[in-house]
């Protein structure tokens, strides 16, 4: 007789279930998940709109919460990050800016990437106070949002960042660059 080890907590893998997040009649773009796995967000594109909505999903209840944030006009969002409590959302725009949006309407803007350079990787701490961004031209920037400060970690045109991960406190990160 073979011993069977049963998990103590439920698991989607054990359920072998498929679940879908499907917005109603909207184009889905730039999906982000909170690091704790409780929330998901995506950008919805409205035809001819000057700004886009960032819609939120509660993954514990598996339901659509609705539009929670609105991007700034004429600054198309390219990448999205979400805090663990879904109170903060961060996105990179089409002209080198980084924006943190708060659930209560707060907006913070940062710009340390070159003009017309798109940051294509973002990491946001669990509390939304620190971030990391990397652009297509090899610049990696650390952001302390509460102190309204940033630091360029490196800036190498031929050695861009391929992946990044910021820990929940925002004080440590792992970054993979093109040079390996």
N, C-alpha and C positions, 0 to 999 in steps of 0.2 A: 504494500500500500504506500502511495506517495503522499507526502505532506503538502497541504495546500496553504499558502500564505495569503491571507485576506488583508487588503489595505484597511487601515483604521478610519480613513476619510474617503469620501466619495471622489471619484475622478471621472472626468469626461472620457479619458482614454479607456477606462474600465467599462464605461457605458457604451462605448463604441458608437457614440451619437454624432450626428452632423447638425450643426446649428448655423444659421445664416443671419448676417446683419445686412438687411436690404432696405435702403431708403426708398421712399415712395416717389416715383417719377422724377428722380433727381440724378444727375451725373455724380458718381462717387469718385473722390479723388483724395490723395494724401491721407492715408489712414495712419493713426497713431494709437498706441496702447499705453496705459499707465504701467509703470514698472511692477506694481503690485497685482496687475492683471484684473483689476476691478472695473476699469473704464476703457472705453474706446472712443475715438473721435474721428471725424472725417470732414473734409471741406466739401460743401455743396456748391455747385456752380449754377447760378441763375443767368439765363440768357440776357445779355445786355445790361446786367447789373454792374454798378460801380464797385460794389464790395460783395464778399461771399460770406456765407454763414459757416460756422463750425458747429456741426451737430454732435451730440453726445449720446453714448449708449451705456447703460448700466449693465455690466456683464454678470453681476450677481443675480439680478432679477431677469436678465436677458430681455431687456426692453429698451425701446427708443425713448430717450428723455426729451429730445428736441434740440433746436438751435440754442446754443448757450453763449456763443461768442460771435462777433462780427468783425471781419477783417477790415482794414483801413481801405478807403476808396482808391481805386486805380493802382493798388500795389498787390498784384496777383500773388497768392500764396504758393510756395513751392514745396516746402517740407513742414511737418507738423510734429510737435511734442506735447505731452500732456502730463501734468503733475498727478501724484498718487491720489489726491482727494478730488481731482477734476475741477479744482477751483481756478487753476491757471492753465493756459494754453499758449504755446509759443510757436511762431511761424517765421519763415524767412520770406522776404518779398523779392520782386523781380529787379530791384535796383540796389541790392547790397545791404538792405536793412534787416534787422531782427526785431520782432515785436512780441511782447508778452501781453496777453489779454487776460483780464480777470473776470470772474463770473459776475462781479458787481459793477462791471463796466470800466474798470481801471485799465489804462493802456500805458505800457512802458516801451520806449523805442531805443534801440542801440544801433550804432553804425561803426563798424571797424573793418568791414570788408570793402574792397575797392568798389567804386561806383560801377553799376551795371554788372556786378558779379553776384551770382546766386549762391547762397549757402545751401548746400544740398544734404548736409547732415546736421542734426541737432540732438543734444541731450539736455534734459531738464531734471533738476533735483526733485525729490519727492515733494518738497514744500514749495517749489517754484521760485526759490530765491537765488539759485545759481544755475548756470547753463554753460554749454560748450557748443561752438558752431564751427563748421569746416566748410570752406568754399571750393569751387571748382578750380581755383588758381593756386591752391596750396597753402592757404592761410588757415591756421587754427587759432580760435579766440576763446578765452575763458571769460565768463561774465559773472560779476557779482552784482545782481540786480538791485538789491536793497541799498548798497553803497553807491550805485550808479557808476561802477568802474568796470573796466575790462583790461585784459592783458593779452597781447598777441604772443602766443606760445611759440609758434614758428611760422615762417613765411617763405616757402620754397616752391617756386613755380613748377618745377619738374617733379616734385615729390608730394603729391596731394594725398589727402586722407581717404582711405577706402572704407573704414568703419570706425565707429567710436561708441563708447558706453561710459556713461557717467554714473557713479554710485548714488545711492539715495540721498546722502548728505550733500553731494555736489563737491566734495573735497578731493575726490580721487577719480581717475579716469583711466581707461585703457583705450589706446588708439592704434589702429593699424594703418601704416602708410604704404604708398605704392612701392617703395624700395624694400618692403618686407620687414 
